[in-house]
């Protein structure tokens, strides 16, 4: 807009100047018409500026053309004039040169100009040069190298031509020597040395060097005095040099300690007082020397590098103090006092002395005990705070938090991003595997490596380490769920908050603030993960499905599976995985929380001997698997699934025993025996009563109450670890109360024996009924009733329609003992086993066992009432 305004103003001025228009007619139609025509002419006739680089390139090309045509004088003349023109350069120089180039007409042919240098040249007489005048040490060539072939192409390049814009003329190229001539040695001029006639200055300098033997009076061989007198200023200077780490004569280094040369003495002080004073200086110097040596050692641990940097800063401050003291001593009229020097050094080296003591305790343990330095610094600050040394404690607190901030970088990286810093060997979280099975992410991907006796963890942070570990794993979990928050929690200002607060003791302040830091990340990641598990991953739906599949929550579904499995057992048929899986999926299909596509029933052993197929132990060969989403599988582990399966098998074994007794009773009720066996009826009633109480106790008293408690614990859990712990406690409680733990194995075996006894009782009753029907089940005739397990000629429907068909796998026989004898044996074993179970449960209850065992024992004592 500014350019258009300027152009319009200039156009008006041009019209006024050329057309001689009076000021009164500036707004007339004629003036407007002239203005439009002028603007149109300016627009159509506009040209861009000449390209100065193209002009320079044309001039360089012209110089090369002159040289190719063997007109070197023209090339040099053109180059000289262009260089002179550059000294008087203006904005229109490219246009002028372009115009001259356009007007030129074959300059190489018609030009007769000569270079100005040639007219000024004075012919010089050529001196003759012979080979004898050339020496090998003065010239680069020798007799062998002179006849070697020269590579002319190696030095040619378009870059050798100088630009036109350069104000330095292009020199002719000269052959370079193959070797470089050594420069002459620098000779120090004599005027910088002290003149020989000024010997007094040299003598004064030599006299000031008190450590020279010639500056001390000679002692006779028999004399006892070998001391060397020095001044107080000399001793103060030596002390300052020693504290600065410089070599001295009075103080010498010996085995990392500073020793005093007692040959020197002061004229106005006793030897005892001077020795005590020098001992104080040497002790402080030994501490400072140790700190300087520690600061020079290379450190691999990040926070130790920060600690060494803090020590270097304090050493630099101490050196400034020493330099300031030395400047004061050199100022006119100053008084030197060794006692005052000792007081000043003690005041300014107090913090370094404390750090020296801490470093001496550290020793060489920084590699095997990487957190020892941080622990020692923490303990030192606590001690200073308890002693009331606020100045030193506040200074060391700043150093501590600088080291602590460096140390917590790996911790923050782990909690905020879920990544382990591979370069930090002291970090207590180690990666075991990555990109493995997501179902074991929480348990197998990372491990908490605290080192031997917790050496990789600062003592004051030990209570919060597990939270740090959990927060990082939660972040990794969320990253694989693609549910990380958009912005991570920032803690950049945490250190300032900690350092500025002084209401709490240092130990309580560090622990509380670190817990706040951990709790912030822990609560954020744990809260997000709980939400994802509840809403997106179907945690509660999966738990409900497991209760239906394994714990028999809906008997209408489990009864359909039991009927088919028990029927195959009675008929001696083999178990087919596809048939059992289809039966289970059909039975659980009406349950909305179960995804039947994830349900699989696998028979572990399909061939059973006839003596074992009647036992309830054969049901252990059926494995029901229900697939869980990988996030839920991290909470409900594979071990927990095995526990679910054991509980499911045990409940199925109880149902198997009850199924055999009920089926036998129904069969006997359809028959019309001539005389009923009262003892068999009583035993049947007792067994059925025992099975009902046992199954009802496990399902309604144990599983129902434990499930309700588990739901409350998992709902109030703060993180995944708490949820895993709550579910593990739930499974352990179920196993213990259902008598499935290793400690209750005798009780479990006794109950299994009772269940087998119930099945055997049903088989005896069935065999006795067959005997009454003149179908004696001898070993030989039993084979006629046993069907081939592989014979599928009879369909399942035909078998179900035959109501009078008995079990084909019955092995009961009255050849060795009669029916009455076997019934007495069954009754005796049942009473003995039930008494053992009852007494054992009461004994375990008295030994701090669960209350549910006492309840079960009371219910099983119905026979005594």
Secondary structure in CASP SS format (residue, H / E / C, confidence):
PFRMAT SS
TARGET T0000
AUTHOR 0000-0000-0000
METHOD secondary structure of the structure
MODEL  1
X C 1.00
X H 1.00
X H 1.00
X H 1.00
X H 1.00
X H 1.00
X H 1.00
X H 1.00
X H 1.00
X H 1.00
X H 1.00
X H 1.00
X H 1.00
X H 1.00
X H 1.00
X H 1.00
X H 1.00
X H 1.00
X H 1.00
X C 1.00
X C 1.00
X C 1.00
X H 1.00
X H 1.00
X H 1.00
X C 1.00
X C 1.00
X C 1.00
X H 1.00
X H 1.00
X H 1.00
X H 1.00
X H 1.00
X H 1.00
X H 1.00
X H 1.00
X H 1.00
X H 1.00
X H 1.00
X H 1.00
X H 1.00
X H 1.00
X H 1.00
X H 1.00
X C 1.00
X C 1.00
X C 1.00
X C 1.00
X C 1.00
X C 1.00
X C 1.00
X H 1.00
X H 1.00
X H 1.00
X H 1.00
X H 1.00
X H 1.00
X H 1.00
X H 1.00
X H 1.00
X H 1.00
X H 1.00
X H 1.00
X H 1.00
X H 1.00
X H 1.00
X H 1.00
X H 1.00
X C 1.00
X C 1.00
X C 1.00
X H 1.00
X H 1.00
X H 1.00
X H 1.00
X H 1.00
X H 1.00
X H 1.00
X H 1.00
X H 1.00
X H 1.00
X H 1.00
X H 1.00
X H 1.00
X H 1.00
X H 1.00
X C 1.00
X C 1.00
X C 1.00
X C 1.00
X C 1.00
X C 1.00
X H 1.00
X H 1.00
X H 1.00
X H 1.00
X H 1.00
X H 1.00
X H 1.00
X H 1.00
X H 1.00
X H 1.00
X H 1.00
X C 1.00
X C 1.00
X C 1.00
X H 1.00
X H 1.00
X H 1.00
X H 1.00
X C 1.00
X C 1.00
X C 1.00
X C 1.00
X C 1.00
X H 1.00
X H 1.00
X H 1.00
X H 1.00
X H 1.00
X C 1.00
X C 1.00
X C 1.00
X C 1.00
X C 1.00
X C 1.00
X C 1.00
X C 1.00
X C 1.00
X C 1.00
X H 1.00
X H 1.00
X H 1.00
X C 1.00
X C 1.00
X C 1.00
X C 1.00
X C 1.00
X C 1.00
X C 1.00
X C 1.00
X C 1.00
X C 1.00
X C 1.00
X C 1.00
X C 1.00
X C 1.00
X C 1.00
X C 1.00
X C 1.00
X C 1.00
X C 1.00
X C 1.00
X C 1.00
X C 1.00
X C 1.00
X C 1.00
X H 1.00
X H 1.00
X H 1.00
X C 1.00
X C 1.00
X C 1.00
X C 1.00
X C 1.00
X C 1.00
X C 1.00
X C 1.00
X C 1.00
X C 1.00
X C 1.00
X C 1.00
X C 1.00
X C 1.00
X C 1.00
X C 1.00
X C 1.00
X C 1.00
X C 1.00
X C 1.00
X C 1.00
X C 1.00
X C 1.00
X C 1.00
X C 1.00
X C 1.00
X C 1.00
X C 1.00
X C 1.00
X H 1.00
X H 1.00
X H 1.00
X C 1.00
X C 1.00
X C 1.00
X C 1.00
X C 1.00
X C 1.00
X H 1.00
X H 1.00
X H 1.00
X H 1.00
X H 1.00
X H 1.00
X H 1.00
X H 1.00
X H 1.00
X H 1.00
X C 1.00
X C 1.00
X C 1.00
X C 1.00
X H 1.00
X H 1.00
X H 1.00
X C 1.00
X C 1.00
X C 1.00
X C 1.00
X C 1.00
X C 1.00
X C 1.00
X C 1.00
X C 1.00
X C 1.00
X C 1.00
X C 1.00
X E 1.00
X E 1.00
X E 1.00
X C 1.00
X H 1.00
X H 1.00
X H 1.00
X H 1.00
X H 1.00
X H 1.00
X H 1.00
X H 1.00
X H 1.00
X H 1.00
X H 1.00
X H 1.00
X C 1.00
X C 1.00
X C 1.00
X C 1.00
X C 1.00
X C 1.00
X C 1.00
X E 1.00
X E 1.00
X E 1.00
X E 1.00
X C 1.00
X C 1.00
X E 1.00
X E 1.00
X E 1.00
X E 1.00
X C 1.00
X C 1.00
X C 1.00
X E 1.00
X E 1.00
X E 1.00
X C 1.00
X C 1.00
X C 1.00
X C 1.00
X H 1.00
X H 1.00
X H 1.00
X H 1.00
X H 1.00
X H 1.00
X H 1.00
X H 1.00
X H 1.00
X H 1.00
X H 1.00
X H 1.00
X H 1.00
X H 1.00
X H 1.00
X H 1.00
X H 1.00
X H 1.00
X H 1.00
X H 1.00
X H 1.00
X H 1.00
X H 1.00
X H 1.00
X H 1.00
X H 1.00
X C 1.00
X C 1.00
X C 1.00
X C 1.00
X C 1.00
X H 1.00
X H 1.00
X H 1.00
X H 1.00
X H 1.00
X H 1.00
X H 1.00
X H 1.00
X H 1.00
X H 1.00
X H 1.00
X H 1.00
X H 1.00
X H 1.00
X H 1.00
X H 1.00
X H 1.00
X H 1.00
X H 1.00
X H 1.00
X H 1.00
X H 1.00
X H 1.00
X H 1.00
X H 1.00
X H 1.00
X H 1.00
X H 1.00
X H 1.00
X C 1.00
X C 1.00
X C 1.00
X C 1.00
X C 1.00
X C 1.00
X C 1.00
X H 1.00
X H 1.00
X H 1.00
X H 1.00
X H 1.00
X H 1.00
X H 1.00
X H 1.00
X H 1.00
X H 1.00
X H 1.00
X C 1.00
X H 1.00
X H 1.00
X H 1.00
X H 1.00
X H 1.00
X H 1.00
X H 1.00
X H 1.00
X H 1.00
X H 1.00
X H 1.00
X H 1.00
X H 1.00
X C 1.00
X C 1.00
X C 1.00
X C 1.00
X C 1.00
X C 1.00
X C 1.00
X C 1.00
X C 1.00
X H 1.00
X H 1.00
X H 1.00
X H 1.00
X H 1.00
X H 1.00
X H 1.00
X H 1.00
X H 1.00
X H 1.00
X H 1.00
X H 1.00
X H 1.00
X H 1.00
X H 1.00
X H 1.00
X C 1.00
X C 1.00
X H 1.00
X H 1.00
X H 1.00
X H 1.00
X H 1.00
X H 1.00
X H 1.00
X H 1.00
X H 1.00
X H 1.00
X H 1.00
X H 1.00
X H 1.00
X H 1.00
X H 1.00
X H 1.00
X H 1.00
X H 1.00
X H 1.00
X H 1.00
X H 1.00
X H 1.00
X H 1.00
X H 1.00
X H 1.00
X H 1.00
X H 1.00
X H 1.00
X C 1.00
X C 1.00
X C 1.00
X C 1.00
X C 1.00
X C 1.00
X C 1.00
X C 1.00
X C 1.00
X C 1.00
X C 1.00
X E 1.00
X E 1.00
X E 1.00
X C 1.00
X C 1.00
X C 1.00
X C 1.00
X C 1.00
X C 1.00
X H 1.00
X H 1.00
X H 1.00
X H 1.00
X H 1.00
X H 1.00
X H 1.00
X C 1.00
X E 1.00
X E 1.00
X E 1.00
X C 1.00
X C 1.00
X C 1.00
X H 1.00
X H 1.00
X H 1.00
X C 1.00
X C 1.00
X C 1.00
X C 1.00
X H 1.00
X H 1.00
X H 1.00
X H 1.00
X H 1.00
X H 1.00
X H 1.00
X H 1.00
X H 1.00
X H 1.00
X H 1.00
X H 1.00
X H 1.00
X H 1.00
X H 1.00
X H 1.00
X H 1.00
X H 1.00
X H 1.00
X H 1.00
X H 1.00
X H 1.00
X C 1.00
X C 1.00
X C 1.00
X C 1.00
X C 1.00
X C 1.00
X C 1.00
X C 1.00
X C 1.00
X C 1.00
X C 1.00
X C 1.00
X C 1.00
X H 1.00
X H 1.00
X H 1.00
X H 1.00
X H 1.00
X H 1.00
X H 1.00
X C 1.00
X C 1.00
X C 1.00
X C 1.00
X C 1.00
X H 1.00
X H 1.00
X H 1.00
X H 1.00
X H 1.00
X H 1.00
X H 1.00
X H 1.00
X H 1.00
X H 1.00
X H 1.00
X H 1.00
X H 1.00
X H 1.00
X H 1.00
X H 1.00
X H 1.00
X H 1.00
X H 1.00
X H 1.00
X H 1.00
X H 1.00
X H 1.00
X H 1.00
X H 1.00
X H 1.00
X H 1.00
X H 1.00
X H 1.00
X H 1.00
X C 1.00
X C 1.00
X C 1.00
X H 1.00
X H 1.00
X H 1.00
X H 1.00
X H 1.00
X H 1.00
X H 1.00
X H 1.00
X H 1.00
X H 1.00
X H 1.00
X H 1.00
X C 1.00
X C 1.00
X C 1.00
X C 1.00
X H 1.00
X H 1.00
X H 1.00
X H 1.00
X H 1.00
X H 1.00
X H 1.00
X H 1.00
X H 1.00
X H 1.00
X H 1.00
X H 1.00
X H 1.00
X H 1.00
X H 1.00
X H 1.00
X H 1.00
X C 1.00
X C 1.00
X C 1.00
X C 1.00
X C 1.00
X H 1.00
X H 1.00
X H 1.00
X H 1.00
X H 1.00
X H 1.00
X H 1.00
X H 1.00
X H 1.00
X H 1.00
X H 1.00
X H 1.00
X C 1.00
X C 1.00
X C 1.00
X C 1.00
X C 1.00
X C 1.00
X C 1.00
X H 1.00
X H 1.00
X H 1.00
X E 1.00
X E 1.00
X E 1.00
X E 1.00
X E 1.00
X C 1.00
X C 1.00
X C 1.00
X C 1.00
X C 1.00
X C 1.00
X H 1.00
X H 1.00
X H 1.00
X H 1.00
X C 1.00
X C 1.00
X H 1.00
X H 1.00
X H 1.00
X H 1.00
X H 1.00
X H 1.00
X E 1.00
X E 1.00
X E 1.00
X E 1.00
X E 1.00
X C 1.00
X C 1.00
X C 1.00
X H 1.00
X H 1.00
X H 1.00
X H 1.00
X C 1.00
X C 1.00
X C 1.00
X C 1.00
X H 1.00
X H 1.00
X H 1.00
X H 1.00
X H 1.00
X H 1.00
X H 1.00
X H 1.00
X H 1.00
X H 1.00
X H 1.00
X H 1.00
X H 1.00
X H 1.00
X H 1.00
X H 1.00
X H 1.00
X H 1.00
X H 1.00
X H 1.00
X H 1.00
X H 1.00
X H 1.00
X H 1.00
X H 1.00
X H 1.00
X H 1.00
X H 1.00
X H 1.00
X H 1.00
X H 1.00
X H 1.00
X H 1.00
X C 1.00
X C 1.00
X C 1.00
X C 1.00
X C 1.00
X C 1.00
X C 1.00
X H 1.00
X H 1.00
X H 1.00
X H 1.00
X H 1.00
X H 1.00
X H 1.00
X H 1.00
X H 1.00
X H 1.00
X H 1.00
X H 1.00
X H 1.00
X H 1.00
X H 1.00
X H 1.00
X H 1.00
X H 1.00
X H 1.00
X H 1.00
X H 1.00
X H 1.00
X H 1.00
X H 1.00
X H 1.00
X H 1.00
X H 1.00
X H 1.00
X H 1.00
X H 1.00
X H 1.00
X H 1.00
X H 1.00
X H 1.00
X H 1.00
X H 1.00
X H 1.00
X H 1.00
X C 1.00
X C 1.00
X C 1.00
X C 1.00
X H 1.00
X H 1.00
X H 1.00
X H 1.00
X H 1.00
X H 1.00
X H 1.00
X H 1.00
X H 1.00
X H 1.00
X H 1.00
X H 1.00
X H 1.00
X H 1.00
X H 1.00
X H 1.00
X H 1.00
X H 1.00
X C 1.00
X C 1.00
X C 1.00
X C 1.00
X H 1.00
X H 1.00
X H 1.00
X H 1.00
X H 1.00
X H 1.00
X H 1.00
X H 1.00
X H 1.00
X H 1.00
X H 1.00
X H 1.00
X H 1.00
X H 1.00
X H 1.00
X H 1.00
X H 1.00
X H 1.00
X H 1.00
X H 1.00
X H 1.00
X H 1.00
X H 1.00
X H 1.00
X H 1.00
X H 1.00
X H 1.00
X H 1.00
X H 1.00
X H 1.00
X H 1.00
X C 1.00
X C 1.00
X C 1.00
X C 1.00
X C 1.00
X C 1.00
X H 1.00
X H 1.00
X H 1.00
X H 1.00
X H 1.00
X H 1.00
X H 1.00
X C 1.00
X C 1.00
X C 1.00
X C 1.00
X C 1.00
X C 1.00
X C 1.00
X C 1.00
X C 1.00
X C 1.00
X H 1.00
X H 1.00
X H 1.00
X H 1.00
X H 1.00
X H 1.00
X C 1.00
X C 1.00
X C 1.00
X C 1.00
X C 1.00
X C 1.00
X C 1.00
X C 1.00
X C 1.00
X C 1.00
X C 1.00
X C 1.00
X C 1.00
X C 1.00
X C 1.00
X C 1.00
X C 1.00
X H 1.00
X H 1.00
X H 1.00
X H 1.00
X H 1.00
X H 1.00
X H 1.00
X H 1.00
X H 1.00
X H 1.00
X H 1.00
X H 1.00
X H 1.00
X H 1.00
X H 1.00
X H 1.00
X H 1.00
X H 1.00
X H 1.00
X H 1.00
X H 1.00
X H 1.00
X H 1.00
X H 1.00
X H 1.00
X H 1.00
X H 1.00
X H 1.00
X C 1.00
X C 1.00
X C 1.00
X C 1.00
X H 1.00
X H 1.00
X H 1.00
X H 1.00
X H 1.00
X H 1.00
X H 1.00
X H 1.00
X H 1.00
X H 1.00
X H 1.00
X H 1.00
X H 1.00
X H 1.00
X C 1.00
END
